[in-house]
Amino acid sequence: MYRFRRLLLIPLLGVGLMLAGVLPTHASSHREAPLISEDPVADDTDVYAFVSPDRPDTVTLIGNWIPLEEPAGGPNFYKFGQDVLYQFKIDNNADAVPDIIYEFRFQTQVLNSKTFLYNTGPITSLDDSHWNVRQTYSVARVDHGKRTMLASGLATPPDNIGPRSTPNYDALAASAVHTLGNDGDAKVFAGQRDDPFFVDLGSVFDLAGLRPFNQAHLVKEPKANGIDGVGGYNVHSIALQVPIDRLTANGQKPSGATDPNAVLGIWSQTERRKTRVLGKNGQQPKSDGDWVSVSRLGMPLVNEVVIPLGQKDRFNASTPAKDSQFLSFVQNPEPAQLIPVLYPGITVPPAPRNDLVSIFLTGIPNLNMVPNGKPAEYIRLNTAIPPSAHPNPLGVLGGDTAGFPNGRRLADDVTDIELRALAGATPFTPQFNKSPNNLLGDGVDANDKPFLSAFPYEATPWQGYDHTHHRVGP
Amino acid sequence: MVTRPIVRRRRRSRHSVSRPTGALEAFLGAERDGLAARSFGLLTAADQQDVGSAASWAASSADRPRPVTFTITSEAVTAEGEQISVDVSRQPSLDQFSGFVSARAAQTWRVVRDGTTWRVAAEPFAENPMLPPMAAAASVVDRWLGASSDCDRSGAVSLQGVPDLIGPEDLANAPCRERGSWTVAGPVLTLDRAPDAQTFVEAYGPDVGTWTRLVPVRGPRTHFFVATAPLGDDWRVIGVTSDGG
């Protein structure tokens, strides 16, 4: 077993060669498709799934919504959509159909509609009467088509406003971690956090530039360090920590990494009512019809740069069970075709890219692939692989099988990993697993805030008062 | 990608799908018994294609209220096939995920011919919940007002259909806060009389207007609507909303 890991340990060659190939990448799923880019409260930016480092008998699922939240976003600070259905879906038998679904619905309460203020004094507890605009939420679990209400009326923390309004924010946020006693003492949290994703957005969208490799680009710029384009921004997170045996097909903790029940397929799906009609004279819009999917996210990158513009909204509305319709885009991704144009002299594997099909659609043999599983785009997590004592941000490419693309941890540098994978710098295509392909990166290798060591792991959100949206980096 | 065929073992049914009513009875019986693969096999070809697979149909069964009992009441031939009316009973419930499930409902289903058999649409094209007498809603609200004005939280919650009421907290708390007489102040109304019904739509779905009833209430200084839902054989308080006054 772990054949892939052994292959990864083959020494890298030519690491000093600083020619660079580049692929356009993206904020993981921030504003990735035309329709959802205009609907931030339903826009899932990232999904993470990992065996909890401090509770290895559990899996932590995190989904983030509302991309690029400016911390000083008052007076109407950011909140979840109360007309949106947020979901984590789990496939535990590799048929690309969800076996277990966690659902979340939010409700907003305004204590006093005669003031414009979010809060009328310092907020020191989750039931503080100074907190004027607050949200609670309900959680349900659907297990093979049977829905169980797990909790309702759970409090979210306020947004992190500033020292006068939210003077002890960490304590407020900690008190918003709830235990679901009827789901194996699962933990749940929903509220504002620092965006844990890190990527050089500004350069990547400037004709696919990677600052450390600016001299290799068709349009040369001075070499520079990467700048975290989502640094200093917040998101709204839903985090869930569930015992592994509550998610597996046989209801047991897997016996080992080769146990067919060990691998879970995980993605988020965000839904809205089919129609929305605006009212006159400031009336609330009216929603009608069935729920329809408007955002769907598993593996980062796929809908961002693999699926073409004309298909992105369809992808968000679709389900993993119907991913065969998108296969050709994974086998021959547009970014790979752009490389010779933007970086003359760089070569990547030819289509069809079955290496990418393994990474994104079927899982990697002897790691997180289920034999005879249905190809589908979602995160595959082998829950029998314990958390790494020394996590490597390059995950499996760095010899750390507890990391991406075996699940996804907060600190995994998925931008660099996927750049290299798209350039063929993996053991699947050894002739391309060499410099410069295996050195590619955007120069942003870590988040701008340290993560917490315990649930919900994501860092405290940036506060508005003392945060100017400065350039994060040199 | 390779699409694997769905291998389905057909169950023998006591309902003959060679008749429209037999097909619907077989379908509802399978849904009642939790046999999603069986009910999927009775769907029209178009609905089967739309759903995708028996596994997907099973996964979505939480969004289909399961019948406890059903009785076919009429059958009519139309250009599109047969329309069959049926009275169903279900386990009543109300939450933000399933929405409202009435204890009893009158449904109309469309059944279409497929060769020598008949197939059923994935959902009824009409459904009308059977509601308890409207006057009972005012009685429940009157008791809820009594408990609330005594600041008897547990007594009030016992008359609620949900633990957390929809609507402005200052209105929900007014009976406890404002000392004096609180009374039901008018006849039971439909939800369209509320200036802001959207909060209820967002919480419980677009059909909320068909089953929610409003009871006007008045205290020493404040007046508003109390929203009620028919849960089982009685009404229960689910929220409060401004009466626009």
Interface residues (C-beta under 8 A of the other chain):
Chain A: Q82 D83 L85 D95 V97 P98 D99 I101 E103 R105 Q107 Q109 V110 L111 N112 S113 T136 S138 A140 V142 H144 G145 K146 R147 M149 S152 G153 R273 Q283 Q284 P285 K286 S287 D288 G289 T319 A321 K322 D323 S324 L327 L361 K374 P375
Chain B: M1 V2 T3 R4 A36 G52 S53 A55 S56 A58 A59 S60 S61 A62 D95 Q96 F97 S98 V162 P163 D164 I166 P168 E169 D170 D196 Q198 T199 V201 E202 A203 P206
